[in-house]
Amino acid sequence: MTFKTLDDLTDIAGKRVLVRVDLNVPVKDGKVTDATRIERVAPTILELSNKGAKVILLAHFGRPKGQPVADQSLLQIVSAVKDVLGKPVAIAQDCIGDQARAAIDAMKDGDILLLENTRFHAGEEKNDPDFTKALAANGDIYVNDAFSAAHRAHASTEGLARLLPAYAGRTMQAELEALEKGLGNPKRPVVAIVGGAKVSTKIDLLMNLVKKVDALVIGGGMANTFLAARGTNVGKSLCEHDLADTAKQIMIEAATAGCAIILPEDGVVAREFKAGADNEVVAIDAIPADAMVLDVGPKSVEVVNAWISRAETLVWNGPLGALEIAPFDAATVAAARHAAARTKEGALISVAGGGDTVAALNHAGVADDFTYVSTAGGAFLEWMEGKPLPGVEVLQQK
């Protein structure tokens, strides 16, 4: 995978650089409650600004469906962007047309300007050629630093890269380099951990992984579907019994590809789904009919950690148990801490992503110790599924 980065950009003082960023951050009562995504794009913005470029930020917020919607305006984000960057940030009331042009014309070298929500125009999500041309008229150079929106072929994520010289920003670059190490061209053995509630949401992911990794650890509620397909009675556990044939097919594909499927050997069971519920550890073939598995057991954790110890590369998506309620977070925390320790020793490349996964690693206190933690959500999942990402494909040098 070859693409141009900011290292390839020279003599940019005075140039208008359109930077696609992801500022779709959580807001409550008009205040940003989590600035992580702003922090992720700050290095690109500041590098361009410090080199004298006129930095023009393109972003979406919410789902306004092609119409201006007051509570989905980027006006409510701009003060948080200023705080993170430590620099003044102006805002234009539109992303194209006279208002955008006037705001850009007023910029001095090094200034930073945020254009209003690109999704206020129907042409954004349709990747409409006329809208894309109107956006392109605002800049000389295009930088995409929004991997999290790269699975969308929108005007600001894909169309602009066809009209202007296109480069990957620092966050995009870091993400692509990490993903290349994770599955593109990994050090082997490669182990994947996939957890979460349902197989139905991760069929494409599992089908792709069994062809790419040496071992696939399946945890969470989805493990019950595989266990049931194998003939295990899972009691009242969350289980998609109608996907038994799909689970069997995934296991057949894994066997054909030489990928080991690792399922729980024991489980922590309870009669009710609540924090601190009475629970016990049972062998996986001894789940009581009136109980449900809410976490994998200590024997299973030993097996998972042994695979992590053997691995050179780990890709992780989804918790092993009901992370949100103690004590059913124990297995996820134990495995995450073991992976983090191996990473810190320099023995493991660990790449993780997906909302639940980021929450799990933060909960275990180890998010900063993994090689790379993606906050990209849907784009990360589609990459794990082996799907082409339009916003990435268009950056690649042919």
Buried (B, 14 or more C-beta within 10 A) or exposed (E): EEBBBBEEBEEBEEBBBBBBBBBBBEBEEEEBEEBEBBBBBBBBBBBBBEBBBBBBBBBBBBEBEBEBBEEBBBBBBBBBBBEBBEBEBBBBBBBBBEBBBEBBEEBEBBBBBBBBBBBBBEBBBBBBEEBBBBBBBBBBBBBBBBBBBBBBBBBBBBBBBEBBBBBBBBBBBBBBBBBEBBBEEBEEBBBBBBBBBBBEEBBBBBBBBBEBBBBBBBBBBBBBBBBBBBEBEBBBBBBBEEBBEBBEBBBEBBEEBEBBBBBBBBBBBBBEEEEEBEBEBBEBEEBEEEBBBBBBBBBBBEBBBEBBBEBBBBBBBBBBBBBEBEBBBBBBBBBBBBBBBBBEEEEBBBBBBBBBBBBBBEBBEBBEBBBBBBBBBBBBBBBBBBBEBBBBBBBBEE
